[in-house]
Amino acid sequence: LKRGICVFLTPEEAVAALRSLRREVAGLTYGWASPDHPDVTGEYLANVRRFLRHPLGEHVTALFWDFSSLPQKPRTGSEDELFSQALK
């Protein structure tokens, strides 16, 4: 099944990607460029896009990018709990 860019995978698609053993899922975390924003200039985003469009990154079907995948401040109490669980 060939699809365009999707912002979110269904739970079934995410599980299938993790279980495929074809390195389809990538994780991205890094130190923030400033205290208020992880990518003030857009440089990290540009590099990620370049990699995903390159033959070396074409196998990636899912990307866990901690900034956009985890609740950021200000967080509610329940979001704080989810954030803490994700760091374990």
The first five atom37 places (N, CA, C, CB, O) and aatype in JSON, in Angstrom:
{
  "aatype": [10, 11, 1, 7, 9, 4, 19, 13, 10, 16, 14, 6, 6, 0, 19, 0, 0, 10, 1, 15, 10, 1, 1, 6, 19, 0, 7, 10, 16, 18, 7, 17, 0, 15, 14, 3, 8, 14, 3, 19, 16, 7, 6, 18, 10, 0, 2, 19, 1, 1, 13, 10, 1, 8, 14, 10, 7, 6, 8, 19, 16, 0, 10, 13, 17, 3, 13, 15, 15, 10, 14, 5, 11, 14, 1, 16, 7, 15, 6, 3, 6, 10, 13, 15, 5, 0, 10, 11],
  "atom_mask": [
    [1, 1, 1, 1, 1],
    [1, 1, 1, 1, 1],
    [1, 1, 1, 1, 1],
    [1, 1, 1, 0, 1],
    [1, 1, 1, 1, 1],
    [1, 1, 1, 1, 1],
    [1, 1, 1, 1, 1],
    [1, 1, 1, 1, 1],
    [1, 1, 1, 1, 1],
    [1, 1, 1, 1, 1],
    [1, 1, 1, 1, 1],
    [1, 1, 1, 1, 1],
    [1, 1, 1, 1, 1],
    [1, 1, 1, 1, 1],
    [1, 1, 1, 1, 1],
    [1, 1, 1, 1, 1],
    [1, 1, 1, 1, 1],
    [1, 1, 1, 1, 1],
    [1, 1, 1, 1, 1],
    [1, 1, 1, 1, 1],
    [1, 1, 1, 1, 1],
    [1, 1, 1, 1, 1],
    [1, 1, 1, 1, 1],
    [1, 1, 1, 1, 1],
    [1, 1, 1, 1, 1],
    [1, 1, 1, 1, 1],
    [1, 1, 1, 0, 1],
    [1, 1, 1, 1, 1],
    [1, 1, 1, 1, 1],
    [1, 1, 1, 1, 1],
    [1, 1, 1, 0, 1],
    [1, 1, 1, 1, 1],
    [1, 1, 1, 1, 1],
    [1, 1, 1, 1, 1],
    [1, 1, 1, 1, 1],
    [1, 1, 1, 1, 1],
    [1, 1, 1, 1, 1],
    [1, 1, 1, 1, 1],
    [1, 1, 1, 1, 1],
    [1, 1, 1, 1, 1],
    [1, 1, 1, 1, 1],
    [1, 1, 1, 0, 1],
    [1, 1, 1, 1, 1],
    [1, 1, 1, 1, 1],
    [1, 1, 1, 1, 1],
    [1, 1, 1, 1, 1],
    [1, 1, 1, 1, 1],
    [1, 1, 1, 1, 1],
    [1, 1, 1, 1, 1],
    [1, 1, 1, 1, 1],
    [1, 1, 1, 1, 1],
    [1, 1, 1, 1, 1],
    [1, 1, 1, 1, 1],
    [1, 1, 1, 1, 1],
    [1, 1, 1, 1, 1],
    [1, 1, 1, 1, 1],
    [1, 1, 1, 0, 1],
    [1, 1, 1, 1, 1],
    [1, 1, 1, 1, 1],
    [1, 1, 1, 1, 1],
    [1, 1, 1, 1, 1],
    [1, 1, 1, 1, 1],
    [1, 1, 1, 1, 1],
    [1, 1, 1, 1, 1],
    [1, 1, 1, 1, 1],
    [1, 1, 1, 1, 1],
    [1, 1, 1, 1, 1],
    [1, 1, 1, 1, 1],
    [1, 1, 1, 1, 1],
    [1, 1, 1, 1, 1],
    [1, 1, 1, 1, 1],
    [1, 1, 1, 1, 1],
    [1, 1, 1, 1, 1],
    [1, 1, 1, 1, 1],
    [1, 1, 1, 1, 1],
    [1, 1, 1, 1, 1],
    [1, 1, 1, 0, 1],
    [1, 1, 1, 1, 1],
    [1, 1, 1, 1, 1],
    [1, 1, 1, 1, 1],
    [1, 1, 1, 1, 1],
    [1, 1, 1, 1, 1],
    [1, 1, 1, 1, 1],
    [1, 1, 1, 1, 1],
    [1, 1, 1, 1, 1],
    [1, 1, 1, 1, 1],
    [1, 1, 1, 1, 1],
    [1, 1, 1, 1, 1]
  ],
  "atom_positions": [
    [[0.85, -1.18, 0.0], [0.0, 0.0, 0.0], [0.89, 1.23, 0.0], [-0.97, 0.01, 1.23], [1.65, 1.44, 0.95]],
    [[0.82, 2.04, -1.01], [1.64, 3.24, -1.13], [0.76, 4.45, -0.83], [2.27, 3.36, -2.56], [-0.27, 4.65, -1.47]],
    [[1.17, 5.25, 0.17], [0.39, 6.42, 0.54], [1.3, 7.62, 0.57], [-0.31, 6.22, 1.9], [2.53, 7.5, 0.6]],
    [[0.69, 8.78, 0.57], [1.45, 10.0, 0.71], [1.83, 10.22, 2.16], [0.0, 0.0, 0.0], [1.74, 9.3, 2.98]],
    [[2.25, 11.41, 2.47], [2.65, 11.75, 3.83], [1.43, 11.78, 4.73], [3.38, 13.11, 3.87], [0.43, 12.42, 4.41]],
    [[1.5, 11.08, 5.85], [0.45, 11.08, 6.86], [1.03, 11.66, 8.14], [-0.12, 9.63, 7.11], [2.18, 11.38, 8.5]],
    [[0.25, 12.47, 8.81], [0.74, 13.06, 10.05], [0.72, 12.01, 11.17], [-0.12, 14.28, 10.45], [1.63, 11.97, 12.0]],
    [[-0.29, 11.18, 11.19], [-0.4, 10.16, 12.23], [-0.68, 8.81, 11.6], [-1.51, 10.51, 13.23], [-1.37, 8.7, 10.59]],
    [[-0.13, 7.77, 12.22], [-0.46, 6.41, 11.85], [-1.59, 5.93, 12.75], [0.78, 5.47, 11.95], [-1.73, 6.39, 13.88]],
    [[-2.38, 5.01, 12.25], [-3.35, 4.36, 13.12], [-2.58, 3.48, 14.09], [-4.41, 3.53, 12.3], [-1.43, 3.14, 13.81]],
    [[-3.16, 3.11, 15.2], [-2.44, 2.2, 16.11], [-2.01, 0.91, 15.42], [-3.33, 1.86, 17.31], [-0.93, 0.39, 15.67]],
    [[-2.87, 0.4, 14.54], [-2.53, -0.83, 13.82], [-1.32, -0.62, 12.9], [-3.74, -1.32, 13.0], [-0.45, -1.49, 12.81]],
    [[-1.27, 0.52, 12.23], [-0.14, 0.82, 11.35], [1.15, 0.99, 12.14], [-0.43, 2.09, 10.53], [2.21, 0.55, 11.71]],
    [[1.05, 1.62, 13.3], [2.24, 1.82, 14.14], [2.78, 0.48, 14.63], [1.9, 2.73, 15.33], [3.99, 0.26, 14.59]],
    [[1.9, -0.39, 15.08], [2.33, -1.71, 15.55], [2.95, -2.5, 14.4], [1.14, -2.5, 16.15], [3.99, -3.14, 14.57]],
    [[2.33, -2.45, 13.23], [2.88, -3.17, 12.06], [4.26, -2.64, 11.7], [1.92, -3.04, 10.85], [5.16, -3.42, 11.37]],
    [[4.45, -1.32, 11.75], [5.75, -0.74, 11.42], [6.81, -1.18, 12.43], [5.65, 0.8, 11.38], [7.94, -1.49, 12.06]],
    [[6.44, -1.21, 13.71], [7.39, -1.63, 14.74], [7.75, -3.1, 14.61], [6.82, -1.37, 16.13], [8.89, -3.49, 14.83]],
    [[6.78, -3.91, 14.25], [7.0, -5.36, 14.16], [7.59, -5.81, 12.83], [5.71, -6.08, 14.39], [7.95, -6.98, 12.69]],
    [[7.69, -4.93, 11.88], [8.13, -5.32, 10.54], [9.59, -5.74, 10.48], [7.89, -4.19, 9.59], [9.98, -6.47, 9.57]],
    [[10.4, -5.29, 11.43], [11.84, -5.57, 11.45], [12.55, -5.0, 10.22], [12.08, -7.07, 11.53], [13.63, -5.47, 9.85]],
    [[11.95, -4.0, 9.59], [12.57, -3.37, 8.42], [13.05, -1.95, 8.73], [11.57, -3.34, 7.24], [13.27, -1.15, 7.83]],
    [[13.22, -1.65, 10.01], [13.71, -0.33, 10.44], [12.82, 0.79, 9.9], [15.16, -0.13, 9.97], [13.33, 1.81, 9.44]],
    [[11.5, 0.6, 9.94], [10.57, 1.59, 9.42], [10.32, 2.75, 10.38], [9.26, 0.93, 9.09], [9.88, 3.82, 9.96]],
    [[10.61, 2.54, 11.66], [10.33, 3.57, 12.67], [11.64, 4.21, 13.11], [9.58, 2.96, 13.89], [12.59, 3.52, 13.47]],
    [[11.67, 5.52, 13.06], [12.85, 6.26, 13.51], [12.47, 7.1, 14.73], [13.41, 7.17, 12.37], [11.31, 7.5, 14.89]],
    [[13.42, 7.36, 15.58], [13.22, 8.22, 16.74], [14.18, 9.39, 16.66], [0.0, 0.0, 0.0], [15.34, 9.22, 16.28]],
    [[13.7, 10.56, 17.02], [14.54, 11.75, 16.95], [14.4, 12.56, 18.24], [14.16, 12.61, 15.73], [13.3, 12.95, 18.63]],
    [[15.51, 12.8, 18.87], [15.56, 13.66, 20.04], [16.9, 14.4, 20.01], [15.38, 12.84, 21.38], [17.9, 13.87, 19.53]],
    [[16.92, 15.59, 20.52], [18.15, 16.39, 20.53], [17.98, 17.55, 21.51], [18.5, 16.92, 19.1], [16.86, 17.85, 21.93]],
    [[19.08, 18.19, 21.85], [19.03, 19.36, 22.71], [18.37, 20.53, 21.98], [0.0, 0.0, 0.0], [18.63, 20.76, 20.8]],
    [[17.55, 21.24, 22.69], [16.86, 22.39, 22.09], [17.82, 23.52, 21.75], [15.78, 22.91, 23.04], [18.81, 23.74, 22.45]],
    [[17.53, 24.22, 20.67], [18.35, 25.35, 20.23], [18.22, 26.55, 21.17], [17.96, 25.75, 18.81], [19.15, 27.35, 21.28]],
    [[17.07, 26.68, 21.83], [16.85, 27.76, 22.8], [15.92, 27.22, 23.88], [16.25, 29.05, 22.1], [15.29, 26.18, 23.67]],
    [[15.81, 27.89, 25.01], [14.92, 27.41, 26.08], [13.44, 27.39, 25.67], [15.08, 28.27, 27.31], [12.65, 26.65, 26.25]],
    [[13.08, 28.19, 24.68], [11.67, 28.32, 24.31], [11.24, 27.51, 23.1], [11.37, 29.74, 24.05], [10.05, 27.26, 22.91]],
    [[12.19, 27.1, 22.27], [11.83, 26.4, 21.04], [12.98, 25.48, 20.6], [11.49, 27.41, 19.92], [14.14, 25.88, 20.67]],
    [[12.66, 24.27, 20.15], [13.72, 23.33, 19.78], [14.38, 23.61, 18.44], [13.18, 21.96, 19.77], [15.47, 23.1, 18.16]],
    [[13.73, 24.41, 17.6], [14.25, 24.59, 16.23], [13.88, 25.99, 15.73], [13.68, 23.49, 15.26], [13.07, 26.14, 14.81]],
    [[14.46, 26.98, 16.33], [14.11, 28.37, 16.04], [14.27, 28.71, 14.56], [14.97, 29.31, 16.88], [13.44, 29.42, 13.99]],
    [[15.32, 28.23, 13.95], [15.62, 28.59, 12.55], [15.01, 27.61, 11.53], [17.12, 28.64, 12.36], [15.04, 27.89, 10.33]],
    [[14.48, 26.49, 12.0], [13.94, 25.49, 11.08], [15.0, 24.59, 10.49], [0.0, 0.0, 0.0], [14.71, 23.8, 9.58]],
    [[16.21, 24.7, 10.98], [17.33, 23.91, 10.44], [17.14, 22.41, 10.67], [18.65, 24.37, 11.08], [17.38, 21.61, 9.77]],
    [[16.71, 22.02, 11.89], [16.49, 20.6, 12.16], [15.4, 20.04, 11.26], [16.11, 20.39, 13.64], [15.57, 18.96, 10.69]],
    [[14.29, 20.75, 11.11], [13.2, 20.3, 10.25], [13.68, 20.13, 8.81], [12.03, 21.28, 10.31], [13.35, 19.14, 8.16]],
    [[14.45, 21.09, 8.32], [14.97, 21.01, 6.95], [15.85, 19.77, 6.78], [15.76, 22.28, 6.59], [15.79, 19.1, 5.75]],
    [[16.68, 19.48, 7.77], [17.55, 18.31, 7.68], [16.77, 17.0, 7.76], [18.59, 18.36, 8.79], [17.1, 16.04, 7.06]],
    [[15.74, 16.96, 8.59], [14.91, 15.76, 8.68], [14.19, 15.53, 7.35], [13.88, 15.88, 9.84], [14.16, 14.41, 6.85]],
    [[13.63, 16.57, 6.79], [12.95, 16.45, 5.49], [13.92, 15.97, 4.41], [12.33, 17.8, 5.07], [13.58, 15.12, 3.59]],
    [[15.13, 16.53, 4.42], [16.14, 16.12, 3.43], [16.46, 14.63, 3.58], [17.43, 16.97, 3.6], [16.55, 13.91, 2.59]],
    [[16.64, 14.19, 4.82], [16.94, 12.78, 5.06], [15.8, 11.87, 4.61], [17.24, 12.55, 6.55], [16.04, 10.86, 3.95]],
    [[14.56, 12.22, 4.95], [13.43, 11.36, 4.61], [13.19, 11.28, 3.11], [12.17, 11.87, 5.3], [12.62, 10.3, 2.62]],
    [[13.61, 12.3, 2.38], [13.46, 12.3, 0.92], [14.64, 11.63, 0.2], [13.31, 13.73, 0.42], [14.57, 11.35, -1.0]],
    [[15.72, 11.38, 0.93], [16.94, 10.78, 0.38], [16.78, 9.25, 0.39], [18.2, 11.22, 1.21], [16.05, 8.71, 1.22]],
    [[17.45, 8.56, -0.53], [17.37, 7.1, -0.52], [17.75, 6.45, 0.82], [18.27, 6.55, -1.6], [17.24, 5.39, 1.15]],
    [[18.63, 7.08, 1.59], [19.01, 6.52, 2.9], [17.86, 6.58, 3.9], [20.2, 7.27, 3.46], [17.86, 5.82, 4.87]],
    [[16.89, 7.44, 3.69], [15.77, 7.56, 4.62], [14.45, 7.09, 4.08], [0.0, 0.0, 0.0], [13.43, 7.19, 4.76]],
    [[14.44, 6.58, 2.85], [13.16, 6.23, 2.23], [12.46, 5.05, 2.9], [13.38, 5.9, 0.78], [11.26, 4.86, 2.7]],
    [[13.18, 4.26, 3.69], [12.57, 3.12, 4.39], [11.77, 3.55, 5.62], [13.64, 2.13, 4.8], [11.01, 2.75, 6.16]],
    [[11.93, 4.79, 6.07], [11.26, 5.26, 7.28], [9.8, 5.59, 6.95], [11.99, 6.5, 7.87], [9.51, 6.44, 6.11]],
    [[8.89, 4.9, 7.64], [7.47, 5.17, 7.44], [6.86, 5.87, 8.65], [6.72, 3.87, 7.17], [5.75, 6.39, 8.57]],
    [[7.59, 5.87, 9.78], [7.08, 6.53, 10.99], [8.25, 7.19, 11.7], [6.36, 5.5, 11.93], [9.35, 6.63, 11.79]],
    [[8.0, 8.37, 12.21], [9.03, 9.13, 12.93], [8.46, 9.58, 14.27], [9.52, 10.35, 12.1], [7.47, 10.3, 14.33]],
    [[9.11, 9.13, 15.35], [8.76, 9.63, 16.68], [9.71, 10.77, 16.97], [8.84, 8.49, 17.78], [10.88, 10.55, 17.27]],
    [[9.21, 11.99, 16.89], [9.99, 13.19, 17.15], [9.5, 13.71, 18.49], [9.85, 14.28, 15.99], [8.37, 14.18, 18.59]],
    [[10.33, 13.63, 19.5], [9.83, 13.88, 20.85], [9.14, 15.23, 21.01], [10.95, 13.79, 21.83], [8.15, 15.32, 21.73]],
    [[9.64, 16.27, 20.37], [9.02, 17.59, 20.54], [7.56, 17.59, 20.1], [9.79, 18.64, 19.74], [6.7, 18.11, 20.81]],
    [[7.29, 17.02, 18.95], [5.91, 17.05, 18.44], [5.08, 15.86, 18.91], [5.92, 17.09, 16.93], [3.86, 15.86, 18.75]],
    [[5.72, 14.86, 19.49], [5.0, 13.67, 19.92], [4.67, 13.66, 21.4], [5.81, 12.45, 19.59], [3.87, 12.84, 21.85]],
    [[5.27, 14.56, 22.16], [5.03, 14.63, 23.61], [4.47, 15.99, 23.97], [6.32, 14.34, 24.4], [4.82, 16.99, 23.34]],
    [[3.61, 16.05, 24.99], [3.06, 17.35, 25.41], [4.18, 18.27, 25.9], [2.01, 17.16, 26.53], [5.04, 17.86, 26.68]],
    [[4.16, 19.51, 25.45], [5.15, 20.5, 25.86], [4.51, 21.47, 26.86], [5.72, 21.26, 24.63], [3.29, 21.51, 27.0]],
    [[5.33, 22.24, 27.54], [4.83, 23.22, 28.52], [4.12, 24.36, 27.8], [5.98, 23.78, 29.39], [4.52, 24.75, 26.71]],
    [[3.08, 24.88, 28.39], [2.48, 24.48, 29.67], [1.66, 23.2, 29.51], [1.6, 25.61, 30.24], [0.92, 23.04, 28.54]],
    [[1.8, 22.3, 30.49], [1.09, 21.03, 30.46], [0.08, 20.97, 31.6], [2.08, 19.85, 30.55], [0.26, 21.6, 32.65]],
    [[-0.98, 20.21, 31.37], [-1.94, 19.92, 32.44], [-1.33, 18.83, 33.32], [-3.33, 19.49, 31.87], [-0.29, 18.27, 32.99]],
    [[-1.98, 18.54, 34.43], [-1.51, 17.47, 35.31], [-1.45, 16.13, 34.62], [0.0, 0.0, 0.0], [-0.49, 15.39, 34.78]],
    [[-2.48, 15.82, 33.85], [-2.5, 14.53, 33.14], [-1.43, 14.49, 32.05], [-3.89, 14.25, 32.53], [-0.84, 13.44, 31.79]],
    [[-1.18, 15.62, 31.4], [-0.11, 15.69, 30.39], [1.26, 15.53, 31.04], [-0.17, 17.02, 29.62], [2.15, 14.9, 30.47]],
    [[1.44, 16.1, 32.24], [2.69, 15.91, 32.98], [2.94, 14.43, 33.26], [2.67, 16.7, 34.3], [4.06, 13.94, 33.15]],
    [[1.86, 13.74, 33.62], [1.97, 12.32, 33.91], [2.37, 11.53, 32.65], [0.65, 11.78, 34.48], [3.25, 10.67, 32.71]],
    [[1.72, 11.83, 31.54], [2.07, 11.18, 30.27], [3.51, 11.49, 29.86], [1.11, 11.62, 29.16], [4.23, 10.6, 29.4]],
    [[3.92, 12.73, 30.04], [5.28, 13.15, 29.7], [6.29, 12.36, 30.53], [5.46, 14.67, 29.93], [7.28, 11.86, 29.99]],
    [[6.04, 12.25, 31.83], [6.95, 11.52, 32.72], [7.03, 10.05, 32.34], [6.49, 11.65, 34.17], [8.11, 9.46, 32.34]],
    [[5.88, 9.45, 32.0], [5.87, 8.05, 31.58], [6.7, 7.84, 30.32], [4.45, 7.57, 31.36], [7.39, 6.84, 30.19]],
    [[6.62, 8.79, 29.39], [7.34, 8.67, 28.13], [8.86, 8.74, 28.35], [6.9, 9.76, 27.15], [9.62, 8.19, 27.55]],
    [[9.29, 9.41, 29.39], [10.73, 9.55, 29.65], [11.33, 8.31, 30.3], [10.98, 10.74, 30.52], [12.55, 8.19, 30.38]],
    [[10.49, 7.41, 30.77], [11.0, 6.2, 31.46], [11.46, 5.16, 30.48], [9.93, 5.59, 32.35], [11.91, 4.09, 30.89]]
  ]
}
